[in-house]
Amino acid sequence: MAQDEKRKATVTLRILSPVGRVVDAEVASVMLPGAGGDFTVLADHHDTVAQLRHGVAEYTTHGEKHHLSMLGGVATLRADEVEVFSPVCEHADDLDQERAEAAQRRAEERLAQQQEGIDIARARAALGRALLRLEAVTLSRRK
């Protein structure tokens, strides 16, 4: 059997956050929200480091897609391994849609009021997180 035929068809995906290991799995592919746009990683990828933006990550294992809400980070890509470090990363299946919708409403109300004492940057960040969580939940339900 030729060397090329022996190569793995999967890549090891490890996603870490300050709370611990979020993912540690053999995956067929992983799509990450890169700073310059989404990109997909397959086995035998060239080594590189990529900056990540806020977005939804997706990985496929055993034919099933999984979605994650991710607040930026950095990814180290090797031929058979992807390591991601993100300050906040949550499985879509663990997210509460009603809670995210309520957070969206609260943030939108704060932004609409434009009252003195309201931290606009904080309200915008909260709105962004809520929308990102809702996007991850929506994609996860499309399985």
N, CA, C and O of each residue as an XYZ file, in Angstrom:
572
protein
N       0.846     -1.177      0.000
C       0.000      0.000      0.000
C       0.888      1.235      0.000
O       1.832      1.306      0.787
N       0.619      2.189     -0.842
C       1.400      3.404     -0.942
C       1.226      4.257      0.309
O       0.200      4.185      0.986
N       2.247      5.070      0.608
C       2.216      5.923      1.794
C       0.993      6.841      1.787
O       0.362      7.037      2.826
N       0.653      7.408      0.622
C      -0.489      8.321      0.537
C      -1.789      7.630      0.922
O      -2.674      8.273      1.486
N      -1.930      6.345      0.637
C      -3.156      5.630      0.951
C      -3.311      5.372      2.444
O      -4.416      5.104      2.918
N      -2.206      5.450      3.190
C      -2.240      5.186      4.622
C      -2.605      6.421      5.443
O      -2.841      6.310      6.647
N      -2.654      7.576      4.822
C      -2.944      8.809      5.548
C      -4.313      8.761      6.217
O      -5.254      8.146      5.715
N      -4.390      9.421      7.348
C      -5.657      9.502      8.072
C      -6.679     10.300      7.271
O      -6.335     11.275      6.603
N      -7.923      9.882      7.344
C      -9.004     10.632      6.706
C      -9.635     11.602      7.694
O     -10.572     12.324      7.354
N      -9.116     11.615      8.919
C      -9.654     12.503      9.947
C      -8.543     13.390     10.499
O      -7.357     13.176     10.249
N      -8.965     14.367     11.241
C      -8.044     15.264     11.922
C      -8.480     15.342     13.389
O      -9.674     15.321     13.685
N      -7.533     15.431     14.283
C      -7.845     15.569     15.702
C      -8.172     17.033     15.979
O      -7.367     17.921     15.699
N      -9.343     17.272     16.524
C      -9.779     18.632     16.862
C      -9.800     18.779     18.365
O     -10.448     18.009     19.074
N      -9.083     19.779     18.841
C      -9.099     20.120     20.262
C      -9.450     21.593     20.371
O      -8.776     22.448     19.797
N     -10.512     21.881     21.115
C     -10.888     23.264     21.372
C     -10.847     23.481     22.872
O     -11.495     22.773     23.643
N     -10.068     24.477     23.266
C      -9.884     24.788     24.683
C     -10.360     26.199     24.970
O     -10.217     27.098     24.141
N     -10.925     26.382     26.148
C     -11.310     27.704     26.627
C     -10.836     27.803     28.074
O     -10.375     26.808     28.632
N     -10.937     28.960     28.685
C     -10.508     29.073     30.078
C     -11.231     28.117     31.031
O     -10.701     27.792     32.094
N     -12.437     27.662     30.664
C     -13.157     26.742     31.539
C     -12.753     25.293     31.312
O     -13.173     24.414     32.065
N     -11.947     25.027     30.291
C     -11.477     23.666     30.054
C     -11.609     23.244     28.606
O     -11.776     24.065     27.704
N     -11.529     21.938     28.411
C     -11.603     21.362     27.073
C     -13.054     21.320     26.618
O     -13.908     20.743     27.291
N     -13.326     21.931     25.476
C     -14.676     21.989     24.922
C     -14.898     20.843     23.945
O     -15.966     20.231     23.926
N     -13.886     20.558     23.134
C     -13.959     19.468     22.150
C     -12.629     18.744     22.127
O     -11.573     19.374     22.179
N     -12.677     17.439     22.050
C     -11.499     16.601     21.819
C     -12.004     15.402     21.036
O     -12.482     14.429     21.619
N     -11.897     15.473     19.702
C     -12.516     14.447     18.860
C     -11.766     14.280     17.547
O     -11.051     15.176     17.096
N     -11.946     13.121     16.953
C     -11.489     12.870     15.587
C     -12.620     13.317     14.669
O     -13.745     12.832     14.787
N     -12.329     14.234     13.761
C     -13.366     14.802     12.906
C     -12.984     14.667     11.439
O     -11.805     14.616     11.089
N     -14.010     14.610     10.586
C     -13.781     14.566      9.143
C     -13.403     15.942      8.622
O     -12.590     16.065      7.706
N     -14.003     16.991      9.217
C     -13.708     18.365      8.811
C     -14.085     19.308      9.935
O     -14.876     18.974     10.817
N     -13.498     20.498      9.882
C     -13.863     21.559     10.825
C     -13.872     22.874     10.061
O     -12.943     23.169      9.309
N     -14.923     23.661     10.254
C     -15.030     24.980      9.662
C     -14.908     25.985     10.800
O     -15.617     25.896     11.802
N     -13.993     26.947     10.629
C     -13.736     27.924     11.678
C     -13.978     29.338     11.155
O     -13.784     29.606      9.969
N     -14.405     30.249     12.046
C     -14.626     31.632     11.644
C     -13.312     32.421     11.671
O     -12.969     33.021     12.689
N     -12.597     32.418     10.580
C     -11.318     33.114     10.506
C     -11.494     34.616     10.434
O     -12.554     35.110     10.051
N     -10.444     35.343     10.805
C     -10.491     36.805     10.770
C     -10.762     37.309      9.356
O     -11.379     38.360      9.183
N     -10.307     36.568      8.341
C     -10.519     36.958      6.954
C     -11.681     36.247      6.299
O     -11.897     36.404      5.098
N     -12.432     35.472      7.052
C     -13.562     34.713      6.521
C     -13.511     33.273      7.008
O     -12.482     32.808      7.499
N     -14.616     32.583      6.868
C     -14.689     31.186      7.304
C     -13.758     30.327      6.451
O     -13.582     30.583      5.259
N     -13.161     29.305      7.073
C     -12.325     28.373      6.332
C     -12.524     26.968      6.874
O     -12.845     26.779      8.048
N     -12.329     25.982      5.999
C     -12.520     24.581      6.359
C     -11.175     23.873      6.391
O     -10.317     24.106      5.540
N     -11.003     23.014      7.373
C      -9.776     22.243      7.533
C     -10.114     20.772      7.381
O     -11.040     20.262      8.010
N      -9.340     20.094      6.527
C      -9.448     18.647      6.333
C      -8.124     18.017      6.740
O      -7.158     18.727      7.018
N      -8.075     16.709      6.775
C      -6.839     16.001      7.102
C      -5.747     16.379      6.100
O      -6.038     16.718      4.953
N      -4.508     16.319      6.536
C      -3.324     16.601      5.719
C      -3.234     18.079      5.337
O      -2.772     18.424      4.249
N      -3.675     18.930      6.233
C      -3.638     20.372      6.019
C      -2.219     20.891      6.222
O      -1.451     20.314      6.992
N      -1.867     21.974      5.538
C      -0.568     22.613      5.748
C      -0.540     23.271      7.119
O      -1.563     23.750      7.608
N       0.635     23.291      7.732
C       0.796     23.905      9.044
C       0.626     25.418      8.933
O       1.185     26.055      8.040
N      -0.151     25.980      9.850
C      -0.343     27.429      9.894
C      -0.994     27.817     11.209
O      -1.448     26.962     11.969
N      -1.034     29.096     11.464
C      -1.727     29.649     12.621
C      -2.734     30.660     12.085
O      -2.408     31.443     11.192
N      -3.937     30.652     12.615
C      -4.977     31.551     12.123
C      -5.664     32.269     13.273
O      -5.975     31.669     14.302
N      -5.894     33.550     13.086
C      -6.672     34.331     14.051
C      -8.146     34.080     13.769
O      -8.554     34.008     12.610
N      -8.948     33.947     14.826
C     -10.373     33.694     14.685
C     -11.166     34.915     15.145
O     -10.737     35.655     16.030
N     -12.325     35.109     14.529
C     -13.231     36.186     14.908
C     -14.428     35.567     15.632
O     -14.539     34.344     15.719
N     -15.302     36.395     16.139
C     -16.557     35.906     16.709
C     -17.333     35.233     15.578
O     -17.459     35.791     14.488
N     -17.844     34.052     15.836
C     -18.604     33.359     14.805
C     -19.014     31.968     15.247
O     -18.841     31.580     16.402
N     -19.562     31.232     14.296
C     -20.003     29.863     14.550
C     -19.014     28.908     13.907
O     -18.707     29.027     12.720
N     -18.517     27.968     14.685
C     -17.651     26.912     14.183
C     -18.508     25.671     13.965
O     -19.534     25.482     14.619
N     -18.068     24.834     13.037
C     -18.804     23.607     12.742
C     -17.794     22.484     12.521
O     -16.789     22.663     11.833
N     -18.076     21.328     13.112
C     -17.243     20.170     12.815
C     -18.137     18.965     12.554
O     -19.263     18.874     13.043
N     -17.593     18.046     11.766
C     -18.344     16.852     11.373
C     -17.612     15.617     11.879
O     -16.424     15.423     11.622
N     -18.343     14.800     12.595
C     -17.790     13.537     13.072
C     -18.863     12.462     12.935
O     -20.015     12.674     13.312
N     -18.482     11.319     12.401
C     -19.409     10.206     12.173
C     -20.634     10.652     11.375
O     -21.747     10.187     11.622
N     -20.421     11.563     10.410
C     -21.492     12.018      9.550
C     -22.428     13.033     10.182
O     -23.384     13.468      9.540
N     -22.177     13.418     11.419
C     -23.048     14.362     12.126
C     -22.337     15.695     12.316
O     -21.170     15.741     12.705
N     -23.067     16.795     12.031
C     -22.507     18.132     12.191
C     -22.794     18.656     13.596
O     -23.872     18.446     14.151
N     -21.803     19.339     14.148
C     -21.908     19.949     15.466
C     -21.548     21.426     15.325
O     -20.643     21.772     14.566
N     -22.248     22.298     16.047
C     -22.021     23.730     15.964
C     -21.617     24.304     17.312
O     -22.050     23.839     18.366
N     -20.776     25.326     17.246
C     -20.270     25.983     18.445
C     -20.336     27.494     18.268
O     -20.022     28.013     17.197
N     -20.736     28.183     19.294
C     -20.660     29.637     19.336
C     -19.276     29.976     19.873
O     -18.895     29.498     20.941
N     -18.514     30.802     19.142
C     -17.125     31.046     19.507
C     -16.834     32.549     19.486
O     -17.126     33.232     18.505
N     -16.264     33.046     20.561
C     -15.929     34.464     20.645
C     -14.444     34.670     20.364
O     -13.664     34.980     21.264
N     -14.073     34.492     19.104
C     -12.698     34.732     18.690
C     -11.742     33.667     19.179
O     -12.150     32.624     19.689
N     -10.453     33.951     19.013
C      -9.423     33.035     19.459
C      -8.329     32.877     18.428
O      -8.150     33.715     17.544
N      -7.606     31.785     18.561
C      -6.521     31.468     17.636
C      -6.540     29.966     17.380
O      -6.843     29.178     18.275
N      -6.208     29.574     16.137
C      -6.168     28.156     15.767
C      -4.773     27.820     15.256
O      -4.185     28.565     14.472
N      -4.262     26.696     15.713
C      -2.997     26.169     15.213
C      -3.339     24.938     14.390
O      -3.912     23.978     14.905
N      -2.985     24.968     13.104
C      -3.330     23.884     12.191
C      -2.070     23.100     11.828
O      -1.040     23.671     11.470
N      -2.183     21.790     11.930
C      -1.118     20.884     11.494
C      -1.756     19.842     10.587
O      -2.980     19.796     10.465
N      -0.959     19.022      9.960
C      -1.472     18.047      8.995
C      -2.587     17.183      9.570
O      -3.559     16.886      8.875
N      -2.460     16.778     10.828
C      -3.441     15.860     11.407
C      -4.041     16.368     12.714
O      -4.615     15.593     13.480
N      -3.909     17.686     12.972
C      -4.375     18.217     14.247
C      -4.766     19.690     14.114
O      -4.085     20.472     13.450
N      -5.865     20.044     14.753
C      -6.298     21.441     14.856
C      -6.498     21.735     16.329
O      -7.291     21.077     17.002
N      -5.770     22.734     16.830
C      -5.946     23.169     18.214
C      -6.478     24.591     18.191
O      -5.923     25.469     17.530
N      -7.560     24.801     18.923
C      -8.198     26.111     18.980
C      -8.215     26.570     20.431
O      -8.554     25.810     21.338
N      -7.843     27.830     20.629
C      -7.917     28.446     21.940
C      -8.873     29.626     21.801
O      -8.621     30.546     21.023
N      -9.971     29.597     22.557
C     -10.988     30.635     22.464
C     -11.395     31.073     23.867
O     -11.557     30.230     24.750
N     -11.562     32.379     24.090
C     -11.954     32.827     25.429
C     -13.347     32.354     25.838
O     -13.612     32.133     27.020
N     -14.243     32.199     24.847
C     -15.585     31.680     25.121
C     -15.989     30.804     23.945
O     -15.967     31.244     22.795
N     -16.356     29.570     24.237
C     -16.784     28.629     23.204
C     -17.849     27.718     23.820
O     -17.623     27.071     24.843
N     -19.027     27.686     23.162
C     -20.148     26.936     23.718
C     -20.776     26.044     22.655
O     -20.981     26.481     21.523
N     -21.081     24.804     23.006
C     -21.804     23.898     22.114
C     -23.218     24.430     21.902
O     -23.885     24.830     22.856
N     -23.670     24.433     20.662
C     -25.025     24.919     20.359
C     -26.076     24.132     21.140
O     -27.081     24.697     21.572
N     -25.848     22.841     21.320
C     -26.814     22.006     22.041
C     -26.939     22.398     23.521
O     -27.926     22.059     24.174
N     -25.934     23.112     24.042
C     -25.961     23.538     25.443
C     -26.580     24.926     25.617
O     -26.793     25.382     26.741
N     -26.865     25.593     24.497
C     -27.394     26.957     24.568
C     -28.908     26.950     24.732
O     -29.599     26.091     24.185
N     -29.408     27.900     25.477
C     -30.835     28.063     25.723
C     -31.356     29.157     24.791
O     -31.035     30.333     24.967
N     -32.152     28.771     23.809
C     -32.647     29.723     22.819
C     -33.467     30.842     23.461
O     -33.298     32.010     23.112
N     -34.343     30.498     24.386
C     -35.180     31.516     25.033
C     -34.326     32.524     25.804
O     -34.599     33.724     25.783
N     -33.310     32.035     26.470
C     -32.415     32.928     27.217
C     -31.657     33.855     26.268
O     -31.499     35.042     26.553
N     -31.189     33.317     25.141
C     -30.477     34.137     24.153
C     -31.415     35.182     23.546
O     -31.009     36.321     23.317
N     -32.658     34.801     23.287
C     -33.634     35.753     22.744
C     -33.925     36.864     23.751
O     -34.060     38.027     23.371
N     -34.023     36.510     25.031
C     -34.252     37.510     26.071
C     -33.054     38.460     26.173
O     -33.231     39.666     26.343
N     -31.849     37.923     26.069
C     -30.643     38.753     26.109
C     -30.613     39.689     24.903
O     -30.199     40.842     25.020
N     -31.047     39.200     23.758
C     -31.108     40.037     22.556
C     -32.080     41.204     22.783
O     -31.755     42.354     22.487
N     -33.266     40.900     23.307
C     -34.268     41.949     23.551
C     -33.739     43.001     24.533
O     -33.889     44.202     24.312
N     -33.120     42.530     25.621
C     -32.585     43.473     26.621
C     -31.535     44.393     26.006
O     -31.555     45.604     26.228
N     -30.627     43.817     25.239
C     -29.563     44.618     24.617
C     -30.136     45.609     23.612
O     -29.705     46.761     23.556
N     -31.100     45.166     22.823
C     -31.722     46.063     21.846
C     -32.458     47.207     22.546
O     -32.420     48.344     22.078
N     -33.129     46.911     23.669
C     -33.828     47.954     24.429
C     -32.848     48.977     24.995
O     -33.102     50.181     24.962
N     -31.727     48.481     25.514
C     -30.711     49.395     26.060
C     -30.167     50.313     24.963
O     -29.994     51.514     25.170
N     -29.906     49.735     23.814
C     -29.368     50.528     22.707
C     -30.396     51.544     22.197
O     -30.035     52.655     21.811
N     -31.658     51.166     22.197
C     -32.710     52.057     21.704
C     -32.952     53.221     22.663
O     -33.312     54.312     22.222
N     -32.761     53.007     23.961
C     -33.024     54.043     24.961
C     -32.034     55.195     24.873
O     -32.416     56.357     25.011
N     -30.777     54.882     24.645
C     -29.705     55.875     24.583
C     -29.769     56.853     25.756
O     -29.628     58.064     25.590
N     -29.982     56.297     26.928
C     -30.016     57.111     28.136
C     -28.610     57.283     28.687
O     -27.709     56.489     28.416
N     -28.454     58.334     29.460
C     -27.183     58.564     30.123
C     -26.938     57.419     31.113
O     -27.866     56.949     31.771
N     -25.722     56.991     31.206
C     -25.370     55.920     32.123
C     -25.406     54.534     31.496
O     -24.981     53.562     32.120
N     -25.911     54.432     30.266
C     -25.925     53.133     29.589
C     -24.597     52.965     28.852
O     -24.198     53.822     28.063
N     -23.938     51.879     29.115
C     -22.669     51.566     28.456
C     -22.979     50.989     27.076
O     -23.316     49.812     26.946
N     -22.861     51.824     26.053
C     -23.219     51.434     24.686
C     -22.346     50.276     24.204
O     -22.855     49.331     23.601
N     -21.061     50.336     24.459
C     -20.157     49.272     24.004
C     -20.539     47.935     24.643
O     -20.519     46.897     23.983
N     -20.881     47.969     25.905
C     -21.284     46.741     26.606
C     -22.604     46.204     26.045
O     -22.755     44.994     25.879
N     -23.550     47.085     25.754
C     -24.837     46.664     25.186
C     -24.635     46.078     23.788
O     -25.263     45.078     23.440
N     -23.767     46.690     22.988
C     -23.482     46.145     21.645
C     -22.824     44.771     21.737
O     -23.150     43.868     20.966
N     -21.900     44.617     22.680
C     -21.232     43.321     22.860
C     -22.243     42.259     23.292
O     -22.200     41.128     22.809
N     -23.146     42.620     24.195
C     -24.173     41.674     24.649
C     -25.086     41.284     23.495
O     -25.460     40.118     23.365
N     -25.447     42.252     22.658
C     -26.282     41.957     21.493
C     -25.546     41.023     20.539
O     -26.136     40.074     20.022
N     -24.278     41.279     20.306
C     -23.484     40.410     19.423
C     -23.413     38.981     19.929
O     -23.547     38.038     19.150
N     -23.202     38.815     21.232
C     -23.140     37.472     21.813
C     -24.488     36.755     21.688
O     -24.538     35.568     21.365
N     -25.569     37.478     21.943
C     -26.899     36.870     21.849
C     -27.191     36.433     20.423
O     -27.698     35.332     20.208
N     -26.879     37.282     19.441
C     -27.124     36.937     18.040
C     -26.272     35.747     17.598
O     -26.733     34.889     16.846
N     -25.032     35.703     18.070
C     -24.148     34.589     17.746
C     -24.686     33.281     18.319
O     -24.674     32.254     17.639
N     -25.148     33.311     19.541
C     -25.725     32.112     20.157
C     -26.971     31.657     19.402
O     -27.167     30.461     19.186
N     -27.805     32.602     19.005
C     -29.012     32.249     18.242
C     -28.652     31.658     16.881
O     -29.317     30.735     16.411
N     -27.617     32.179     16.251
C     -27.171     31.623     14.971
C     -26.697     30.177     15.147
O     -27.028     29.315     14.333
N     -25.933     29.913     16.193
C     -25.431     28.556     16.451
C     -26.592     27.601     16.708
O     -26.594     26.481     16.196
N     -27.571     28.027     17.489
C     -28.741     27.182     17.766
C     -29.519     26.902     16.482
O     -29.931     25.768     16.236
N     -29.719     27.925     15.675
C     -30.459     27.762     14.418
C     -29.760     26.778     13.495
O     -30.400     25.888     12.936
N     -28.450     26.931     13.332
C     -27.697     26.008     12.472
C     -27.733     24.582     13.012
O     -27.826     23.621     12.249
N     -27.660     24.460     14.316
C     -27.667     23.141     14.940
C     -28.983     22.414     14.701
O     -29.001     21.193     14.546
N     -30.074     23.153     14.670
C     -31.395     22.536     14.481
C     -31.642     22.131     13.025
O     -32.576     21.376     12.754
N     -30.832     22.611     12.090
C     -30.988     22.268     10.678
C     -30.381     20.924     10.329
O     -30.485     20.486      9.183
N     -29.766     20.275     11.258
C     -29.096     18.985     11.024
C     -29.925     18.177     10.138
O     -29.557     17.051      9.806
